[in-house]
Amino acid sequence: MPAFRKINSILLIAVFLQGCIFRPQITNDRQQTVDVGQQTATVSGPSPTVQTSTPLPSPTIAPTATVILPTPLPSVTITAATGNIFIRRGPGLEYNPIGVLKKGMSARIIAQDVLSDWVQINIPDSDKTGWVSVQTMFSKVDGDLSQLPDFTFTEWPVPAYIKNCTEHDMFIAPGDIYLPSLYTNSQYLNEVQVNPGTYIAYDLFVPGEPEAQRFEIREGTQAYITINGLGERHKCP
């Protein structure tokens, strides 16, 4: 009997110890198992999404602009050396005068006409340009014209005319122009094209060829001689 009790005692102790070792488990709806005895948690489920930032592109550096300065024109001048020179709006006597380069004055040449011996200048004491002839005996050029740019003036001059409406033949100066009387009107011989400028009509019919009329001609004008050397007036038909 003592041995049997001893065995029962051992079995009771073993059952008691088994109850102490039992660790209940609690499971939640998210499959999250908590170990109560060890106070540790094991989480099973989808792995958390890790957000990674997209690196921004490197800034683009604009290329530095290269500034190209214009090449200055060579210094070329024209001087009214021995007399006044008309400055005209185009390269030719057919254009209106727009100024005068007076004796002793100089102007800077900025271009030359490719079809004539005229050059474009900066009009002194002005922001405008004009044209003068380099063939006149009154002018003197300093510098190399071949180094200047060529320029073609494309605006044509507007013609101007003088018509004789008297019964006397006339002589027109300057230009030494002979202008027949009105009787030649049917052949248009009593009309002539002239350049802008100041003109005088002399009566060839009257002794001494007196001055009959004076004109200031501009581009596009039509001047009529209506007074002869005797002071008689006529109408143009």
Rosetta blueprint (number, residue, H / E / L):
1 M L
2 P H
3 A H
4 F H
5 R H
6 K H
7 I H
8 N H
9 S H
10 I H
11 L H
12 L H
13 I H
14 A H
15 V H
16 F H
17 L H
18 Q H
19 G H
20 C H
21 I H
22 F L
23 R L
24 P L
25 Q E
26 I E
27 T E
28 N L
29 D L
30 R L
31 Q L
32 Q E
33 T E
34 V E
35 D E
36 V L
37 G L
38 Q L
39 Q L
40 T E
41 A E
42 T E
43 V E
44 S L
45 G L
46 P L
47 S L
48 P L
49 T L
50 V L
51 Q L
52 T L
53 S L
54 T L
55 P L
56 L L
57 P L
58 S L
59 P L
60 T L
61 I L
62 A L
63 P L
64 T L
65 A L
66 T L
67 V L
68 I L
69 L L
70 P L
71 T L
72 P L
73 L L
74 P L
75 S L
76 V L
77 T E
78 I E
79 T E
80 A E
81 A L
82 T L
83 G L
84 N L
85 I E
86 F E
87 I E
88 R E
89 R L
90 G L
91 P L
92 G L
93 L L
94 E L
95 Y L
96 N L
97 P E
98 I E
99 G E
100 V E
101 L E
102 K L
103 K L
104 G L
105 M L
106 S E
107 A E
108 R E
109 I E
110 I E
111 A E
112 Q E
113 D E
114 V L
115 L L
116 S L
117 D L
118 W E
119 V E
120 Q E
121 I E
122 N E
123 I L
124 P L
125 D L
126 S L
127 D L
128 K L
129 T E
130 G E
131 W E
132 V E
133 S E
134 V L
135 Q L
136 T L
137 M L
138 F L
139 S E
140 K E
141 V E
142 D E
143 G L
144 D L
145 L H
146 S H
147 Q H
148 L L
149 P L
150 D E
151 F E
152 T L
153 F L
154 T L
155 E L
156 W L
157 P L
158 V L
159 P L
160 A E
161 Y E
162 I E
163 K E
164 N E
165 C L
166 T L
167 E L
168 H L
169 D L
170 M E
171 F E
172 I E
173 A E
174 P L
175 G L
176 D L
177 I E
178 Y E
179 L E
180 P L
181 S L
182 L H
183 Y H
184 T H
185 N H
186 S H
187 Q H
188 Y L
189 L L
190 N L
191 E E
192 V E
193 Q E
194 V E
195 N L
196 P L
197 G E
198 T E
199 Y E
200 I E
201 A E
202 Y E
203 D E
204 L L
205 F L
206 V L
207 P L
208 G L
209 E L
210 P L
211 E E
212 A E
213 Q E
214 R E
215 F E
216 E E
217 I E
218 R L
219 E L
220 G L
221 T L
222 Q E
223 A E
224 Y E
225 I E
226 T L
227 I E
228 N L
229 G L
230 L L
231 G L
232 E L
233 R E
234 H L
235 K L
236 C L
237 P L
